[in-house]
Amino acid sequence: MEENRGYTIKSEGINRQGNYYCAYDCGPDAPNQNAYFYHNLDGSRFYKNPDGSSYFANSRGREMYVAPDGDKYMAFNGGPWQPVSKNER
């Protein structure tokens, strides 16, 4: 395993679909012990973060962030983050 900037890479590589993935560990104090991210061939990215939050961005400028408490936010083309109303969830 590789040590790097306070985290340990557990595994990384290219999956069957051709997307790059990386799973890493930020230590016993991190709320999420199974953090990982994907960089996909279509240009989208997905991150499951050590703090329990997640982030998704597609190749067309849409981004979604889910905070550790479950609140959701969206942004378009680098614009400001907007909360997602309960009926859009």
Secondary structure as UniProt FT lines:
FT   STRAND          2..4
FT   TURN            5..6
FT   STRAND          7..14
FT   TURN            16..17
FT   STRAND          20..25
FT   TURN            28..29
FT   STRAND          35..39
FT   TURN            41..42
FT   STRAND          45..48
FT   TURN            50..51
FT   STRAND          54..57
FT   TURN            59..60
FT   STRAND          62..66
FT   TURN            68..69
FT   STRAND          72..76
FT   TURN            77..78
FT   STRAND          82..83
FT   HELIX           86..88
//
